[in-house]
């Protein structure tokens, strides 16, 4: 004689697909520079502008007007409403031929270091920068500080052209997704 699993076991078994769907949804989240971030308002930061003219939303981003602000950094920030955990953070930046922009990740005031674009001879080349094993709490303020740079190679006016610190998106990927619950064995007793 076979007995049906206890109601709690049936619920656990039915919830496993839900768990895996939830993990797939929260294990990585991408935030658009032009859509999910707002300018930091501290006086130390230059304003930035949104680049949304491309028909492809994947090419939308933000940049500094380095003609006006040269090496003054800008900063964009957002509040992370995901699950508290350890994440690998990936920045989709844009490398430029006129300088190697620098990016700094700051979460709740903690500086996680800088990344610099590689030298380029082409215009607007997508580049990925990574920070691994970053602790992020739900409700944390995530800030990306970005700075233009000149490599002195391209004449412009009485000086040289500057990169604009362009970037498009920041992705947080759970460093190790949570493990699924283990269903309990059904009890054979009545």
Helices and strands as residue ranges (DSSP letters): H 7-26, E 28-32, E 38-39, E 48-51, G 57-59, E 61-64, H 66-69, E 74-79, E 85-95, E 102-107, E 110-116, E 125-136, E 141-147, E 155-156, E 159-160, E 167-174
